[in-house]
Amino acid sequence: QVQLVESGGGLVQAGGSLRLSCVVSGSSFRLNSRGWYRQAPGKQREVVATITYGGTNIADSVKGRFAISSDNAVNTVYLQMNGLKPEDTGNYYCNIKTAAGVDYWGKGTLVTVSS
């Protein structure tokens, strides 16, 4: 059974930093991508950053402030978030997309940025 478990969210002041982690277990699938999405209150879920075979992709809204990385030895994907802004507040979800087109999601971790 595939499981994605996020951690690292919390309350931080504007300008602060957080590092999110996502441990992936139970997946032996060939993956097209791994990444992070977020959903702010009252808004749709949006992509933040992904890792594919072609490299990394960062949303324009967080470019220069966020970075995505992975450690395959421990099956973990990270999201380093610097220079946080109140508009970065939301639930952050880890995602993997298999080569067969199936999405798996974690339950999310809440990030709250105070002004």
C-alpha positions as CSV (number, residue, x, y, z in Angstrom):
1,Q,0.0,0.0,0.0
2,V,1.4,3.4,-1.0
3,Q,1.7,5.9,1.7
4,L,3.0,9.5,1.6
5,V,3.5,11.1,5.0
6,E,4.3,14.8,5.2
7,S,5.9,16.7,8.1
8,G,7.5,20.0,8.9
9,G,4.5,22.4,8.7
10,G,3.8,24.9,11.4
11,L,3.4,28.5,12.3
12,V,6.1,30.9,11.2
13,Q,6.4,34.7,10.9
14,A,6.7,36.4,7.6
15,G,10.2,36.1,6.3
16,G,10.9,32.9,8.1
17,S,11.7,29.4,6.8
18,L,10.4,25.9,7.0
19,R,11.4,22.6,5.5
20,L,8.7,20.1,4.6
21,S,9.5,16.4,4.3
22,C,7.5,13.7,2.6
23,V,8.4,10.0,3.2
24,V,7.1,7.7,0.4
25,S,6.6,4.0,1.2
26,G,5.1,1.0,-0.5
27,S,5.7,2.3,-4.0
28,S,7.6,0.2,-6.5
29,F,6.1,2.0,-9.4
30,R,8.0,3.8,-12.1
31,L,7.3,7.5,-11.4
32,N,6.8,10.3,-13.7
33,S,7.1,13.0,-11.0
34,R,7.2,13.7,-7.3
35,G,6.2,17.0,-5.9
36,W,4.4,19.4,-3.6
37,Y,1.0,21.1,-4.0
38,R,-0.8,23.5,-1.8
39,Q,-4.3,24.6,-1.1
40,A,-5.2,27.9,0.6
41,P,-8.5,28.4,2.3
42,G,-11.2,28.9,-0.3
43,K,-8.9,28.2,-3.2
44,Q,-8.1,25.4,-5.6
45,R,-5.1,23.1,-5.1
46,E,-2.1,24.4,-7.0
47,V,1.3,23.0,-7.9
48,V,4.2,24.4,-6.0
49,A,7.2,22.3,-7.2
50,T,7.9,19.0,-8.9
51,I,10.8,16.8,-9.7
52,T,10.7,14.9,-13.0
53,Y,13.3,13.1,-15.0
54,G,13.8,16.4,-16.8
55,G,14.6,18.3,-13.7
56,T,12.8,20.5,-11.2
57,N,9.9,22.8,-11.9
58,I,9.0,25.6,-9.5
59,A,5.8,27.7,-9.6
60,D,6.4,31.4,-10.5
61,S,4.8,32.5,-7.2
62,V,7.6,30.8,-5.2
63,K,10.5,30.9,-7.6
64,G,13.6,32.2,-5.8
65,R,12.2,31.4,-2.4
66,F,11.3,27.7,-2.5
67,A,13.4,24.7,-3.5
68,I,12.5,21.0,-4.0
69,S,14.9,18.1,-3.6
70,S,14.9,14.4,-2.9
71,D,16.9,11.8,-1.2
72,N,16.3,8.5,-2.9
73,A,18.2,6.5,-0.3
74,V,15.4,7.3,2.3
75,N,12.5,7.8,-0.2
76,T,12.0,11.4,0.9
77,V,11.1,14.5,-1.0
78,Y,11.8,17.9,0.6
79,L,10.5,21.4,0.1
80,Q,12.7,24.1,1.5
81,M,10.7,27.3,1.9
82,N,12.5,30.6,2.6
83,G,11.2,34.1,2.7
84,L,7.7,33.0,3.6
85,K,4.8,35.3,3.0
86,P,1.3,35.3,4.4
87,E,0.0,34.3,1.0
88,D,2.0,31.0,1.3
89,T,-0.4,29.9,4.1
90,G,-2.2,26.7,3.3
91,N,-2.2,22.9,3.5
92,Y,0.8,21.5,1.6
93,Y,0.4,18.1,0.0
94,C,3.0,15.6,-1.3
95,N,2.2,13.9,-4.6
96,I,3.6,11.2,-6.7
97,K,2.5,10.4,-10.3
98,T,3.1,7.0,-11.7
99,A,4.0,6.3,-15.3
100,A,0.6,4.7,-15.6
101,G,-1.0,8.1,-14.7
102,V,-2.1,7.3,-11.2
103,D,-1.8,10.0,-8.5
104,Y,-1.1,9.4,-4.9
105,W,-1.4,12.0,-2.2
106,G,-0.4,12.6,1.4
107,K,-2.8,13.9,4.0
108,G,-1.1,17.3,4.0
109,T,0.7,19.5,6.5
110,L,-0.5,22.9,7.5
111,V,1.7,26.0,7.0
112,T,0.6,29.2,8.6
113,V,2.5,32.4,7.9
114,S,1.7,35.4,10.2
115,S,2.3,39.0,9.1
